[in-house]
Amino acid sequence: MARRPTLEFWYEFASTYSYLAAMRVEALAQSAGVAVRWRPFLLGPIFAAQGWTSSPFNLYPAKGRNMWRDLEREAARLGLPPITRPDPFPQNSLSATRVAVFGADQDWLLPFSKAVYAADFAEGRSIAEPASVAAILDRLGLDGTLTLKSASAEANKTRLRVAGEEARSRGIYGAPTFLTDDGELFWGNDRLEQALAWAGGDRPGDLR
């Protein structure tokens, strides 16, 4: 059997549009015959390298206002719960991202990632404190305390740093970002369908 093409899904837990993408990527990818590799990473260091001290949605208030309204519209269109704005925004996603990196090869990565996003943008709960992340793990039937301890080990911290360095080296500057097998980069939830089409071989105009 031929190997299915793979789409890398680079996501940040504090990212609003990564939330929308995370809630729909698997179903769309299955329909397209494309496998998805979930790649959690931290966007903060990439923003800092660009001289940004916060999310651009905070730095540019008009952009932020429109983003929240757009997010509300999109959540309603996709049948997701009404948006609850995190306070503060963006939330510190370090603990949750360490856990996701630790669980990169585990079958609980997807339900954990979706549960973190639901807590952040639909349920009004914090994802910043380690105890909050442990509670999410516990609700999934995992040992939250033990998993957090493993995720905080130096070896896993190194994996997270390496993921960030890989993201920068591959030209990633925001989230969500989708990368195809041939290195084509698509940025933003609204480019998910195009990314899947490209991954599956549909490349209009034969740009290469």
N, C-alpha and C positions, 0 to 999 in steps of 0.2 A: 504494500500500500504506500502510495506517495505521501511524503510528509506534508502536513498542512502548513501554509505560510504562517508566520508569527508576527503579531503586532505587539511591540513593547508599549505599555501604558505607564508613563511616568506621572506619579501623582503625589500631591502634598496635602496632608490632612486639613490644613488651614485654608485651602483654596476652595472658593465657592464653586467654580466651574469644574474643578476636579470631582466635587461631590456629584454634580449632575452626570458627568461621564461615568463615574464608578457605578452608578445605579442603572446604567443602560448598556455598558460596553459588552458584557458577556452575552446577552441575548442577541445583540446585533452581530457580534462576531460569529456566533454559532450559525446564524442565518447566512453569513457570508462565507462560511467554511474556513474561518481564520482562527488560529489559536491566539490567546492573549497571555502575555507575560507581564504580571503586575510588578511595577518597579517603584516602591516608595522611596522618597528622598526629601531632603529639606531644601526649601526654596530660599530661606532667609540668607544664607551665605552668598547665594547667587545675586539676590537683590543688593546685598551689602557691597558686592564687587562693582555694582553699577552706581553706587553712591546713594542708594535708597535706604532709609532708616525704618521704613514700614511698608505696608502694602501700597501699591500705587492707587488703590481705591481709597486709601486714607489720605495720601499725599495730594490727590486731585479730587476735591469734594464733589464736583459735578459728575465726574466719572463714577465715583462711588455711589452717588444717589441713583444714577441710571442702572448701575450694576445690580443693586438690591432689587429695584423694580423688575429688571429683566429676569433675575433669579426667581422672583415670585411668579412671574408669568410662565417661565419654563417649568418650574416645579408643578404648577397647576396643569400645564399641557401634558406633562409626563405622568400625571397621576400620583405624584409624590405628596407627602404631607406639607402643609403650609410652612413656609420658611420662618424659623426663629433666629433672629440675628444674635450671634454670640456677643457677649459683653465680658471682656474686651474682644475686639476683632483686630487682627487675627489672633486666635488662641495659640499658645505655645504648644507645638506639636511634637516636641522632642521625644517624650516618653513613648507616645503612641507610635512614632516612626521607628524608634529603636525596636519595639516589639514587632512591627511589621517586617523590618529587615531580618530580625531573628527568625520569623516564621515564613520567610520567603519560599521555602520548599515544603511547607506544611499545608494540609488541606483546610486549615482554619484561617489562612491568610485572607481569603475573600470575605467570609462572614465577619471576621474581625474588622477588616477595613470598612465594610459597609456599616457595621455597628458604630464605629467611631464617627463616621460621617453623619449618621442619623442622630447621634448624641449631640454633635456640634451644630448642625443646621436644622434639625427638625424637632429635637426634644428639649432644647435649651439647657443642656447639661454641659459641664466642663469636661474638656479632654486634656487639660493642662497638667493637672496633678497626677503623680503616679498612682495614687489611690483610686482616682477616677478611671484610669486605664485598667487597673487591676479589677475593678468592679465590672467593667465590660467583659474582660476575659472570664471572670467567674460566671457571668450570665451565659456565656457560651459553653459552659461545662469544663473550662480549663482551670488550672491552678494559677490564679492571677499573681499571687505573691511570688511563686517560684518562677513563673515566666518572666516577670519583671526583673527578677534577680539575674536570670540568664541573659536577658536583653541588655542589662547594664554592665555585663562583663566586658573587659577591655577588647577582647577579640571581636565582639559584635559592634562595639563603638568604632573599631577600625573599619568593619564592613560598611557602616553608615558613612564614614568619611570617604571611603573609596567610591561609594555610590555617588556622592556629591561631586567628586573629582571626575568621575566618568560622565556625569550629566554635563558638566561644564565643557569637557573635552569634546563632547558630541554636539555642542552648540545649543544646548537646552537653556532657555532664558525665562521660562514661565511654566505654569502648570494649568491644565493637563497638557502634556506633550505626548505625541504618538510617533514612534519610530518603526519603520518597516525593515524587512530583512536587508534591503539594499541601501539602507541609511537615509531614506527620505523622511524629512521631519514635517510633522503637522502639529500646529499649536492651537489649542482651544477646543472646548467641547463641541463647538459648531463645525469642527473639521473632522469629527470622528467618522462620519460616514465616508468622507473622501479618503481618509486614511485606510479604512477597511477595504475600500474598492481598490486603492493602489496596492495594498498588500496582496489582494487576490488576483492582481494582474491587469486590472482595468486602469490604463494609464492614458488618458485622452491626449491626443496630439503627439504621442510617443516622444515626450520631452527629452528622453535620453538618446 
